[in-house]
Amino acid sequence: MLINKKRDKNFKRSGDFVAVLDNIRSLHNVGSIFRTADGAGINKVYLCGITPALVDSLGKARQQLIKTSLGAEKSVEWDASTRSARATIKLLERLKEDGYKILAVEQSKDSIPYYKFSSKSSKLCLVVGNEINGLPASVLKLADKVLEIPMLGHKESLNVSVAFGIAAYHISGIIEKWKK
């Protein structure tokens, strides 16, 4: 679906909006997230844990991921060097030290509806987790805010790539608001 064909010719990624994908299993979800990351102006995507990289261990492109991302993997920087739970924690700690606010998308007792989140910081890191298990407690503990997407029907959650899209565009709007 095309939302807006117009592109700002002066668009430049700020470098201040990054994403962390923690233990996402599906190549299709990762590809979809890359496409959304490009549209939302995310500068870099960190592929952590079991999250598949764009190439396999032999350097061969993962065609399902590439097909789903529709070329967005070429316009969004990515890093697949964080492969253990401890390395993911170290990455988040480093991002916090660099001034990033860590925003986890998860249902928890401490979560707030995503649309109630606001920030004057433009250095924001969006974190999403495994399709079944979500984010581990160790990641949630590092989050400055835990954002939840309220569910009004019978199902308790959305697909991770859909949830990522909702949160990413909300945060992108916050960043754009403070740039002006």
FIMIKOL-894428 format. One line per field, with one value per residue (C-alpha): x, y, z. Coordinates in steps of 0.02 Angstrom, whole numbers, padded with zeros to 5 digits. Each point is the difference from the previous one (the first is absolute). Layout:
<nodes>
east: X;...;
north: Y;...;
up: Z;...;
</nodes>
This chain:
<nodes>
east: 00000;00068;-00037;00091;00093;00082;00173;00091;00150;00098;-00035;00150;-00004;00039;00103;-00091;-00138;00056;-00085;00048;-00079;00025;-00023;-00123;-00018;-00087;00092;-00163;-00019;00180;-00024;-00162;00084;00140;-00128;-00090;00166;00042;-00170;00008;00175;00091;00186;00061;-00073;00092;-00037;00024;-00007;-00077;-00067;00055;00126;-00023;00130;00029;00163;00065;-00035;-00150;-00146;-00157;-00124;-00159;00064;00062;-00164;-00105;00109;-00015;00174;-00014;00148;00107;-00056;-00001;00165;00003;00110;-00013;00148;-00103;-00041;-00013;-00118;00146;00056;-00176;00004;00172;-00066;-00147;00113;00115;-00145;-00059;00176;-00007;-00158;-00133;-00168;-00042;-00181;-00057;-00161;-00076;-00150;00050;-00060;00109;-00054;-00091;-00103;00120;-00101;00028;00188;00085;00180;00106;00148;00033;00116;-00122;00022;-00150;00016;-00113;00015;-00041;-00166;-00052;00097;00019;00143;00095;-00007;00183;-00042;-00157;00102;00108;-00147;-00035;-00180;-00098;-00129;-00155;-00123;-00173;-00098;-00188;-00050;00018;00184;00131;00136;00047;00131;00171;00025;-00171;00033;00171;-00082;-00126;00131;00132;-00114;-00059;00180;00050;-00136;00070;00175;-00064;-00098;00156;00108;-00108;
north: 00000;00170;00133;00150;00004;00167;-00005;00143;00023;00074;-00151;-00055;-00133;00080;-00144;00020;-00130;-00180;-00168;-00161;-00163;-00130;-00183;00027;-00170;00039;00058;00079;00099;00063;00050;00090;00090;00060;00070;00089;00061;00082;00085;00061;00073;-00123;00015;-00170;-00170;-00115;-00185;-00087;-00179;-00119;00140;-00047;00112;00050;-00129;-00174;-00066;-00035;00178;-00049;00123;-00062;00015;-00002;00146;00097;-00029;00063;00154;00055;00077;00089;-00102;00107;00165;-00043;-00037;-00164;-00092;-00186;-00015;-00015;-00186;-00043;00059;00080;00090;00070;00068;00078;00080;00077;00060;00080;00085;00068;00066;00086;00090;-00109;-00027;-00185;-00033;-00181;-00057;-00129;-00036;00013;00068;00154;00035;00155;00019;00045;00155;00074;-00002;00165;00054;00153;-00112;-00037;-00146;-00143;-00189;-00110;-00181;-00145;-00182;-00178;-00038;-00123;00047;00187;00089;-00077;00082;00049;00110;00072;00047;00114;00083;00182;-00032;-00156;00037;-00104;-00002;-00017;-00146;00026;-00168;-00180;-00021;00052;00061;00052;-00071;00070;00088;00084;00053;00065;00105;00079;00046;00053;00124;00072;00026;00068;00132;00049;00020;00104;00111;00040;00029;00149;
up: 00000;-00047;00129;-00071;-00164;00040;00074;00078;-00118;00146;00112;00101;00133;00165;00068;00163;-00026;00008;00023;00089;-00056;00136;-00047;-00142;-00088;-00163;-00155;-00059;00161;-00011;-00182;00041;00144;-00115;-00121;00142;00074;-00166;-00009;00180;-00020;00112;-00024;00059;00044;00120;-00031;00168;00062;-00125;-00111;-00176;-00087;-00181;-00049;00068;00074;-00177;-00056;-00106;-00001;00090;-00142;00106;00103;-00153;-00093;00147;00032;-00183;00000;00167;00062;-00117;00076;00186;00086;00097;00123;00036;00118;00160;00011;00186;00137;00092;-00159;-00023;00178;-00031;-00161;00092;00141;-00128;-00087;00169;00035;-00170;00054;-00080;00084;-00010;-00048;00010;-00084;00116;00109;00182;00166;-00030;-00180;-00059;-00158;-00141;-00045;00173;-00022;-00035;00011;-00029;-00039;-00183;00044;00011;-00013;-00037;00060;-00052;00045;-00044;-00083;00137;00158;-00024;00087;00147;00172;-00017;-00150;00079;00153;-00110;-00086;00041;-00053;-00045;-00134;-00028;-00142;00077;-00069;-00015;-00074;00052;-00044;00127;-00119;-00176;-00116;00049;-00166;00013;00181;-00054;-00136;00116;00129;-00128;-00086;00165;00056;-00171;00021;00171;-00073;-00145;00120;00101;-00154;-00047;
</nodes>
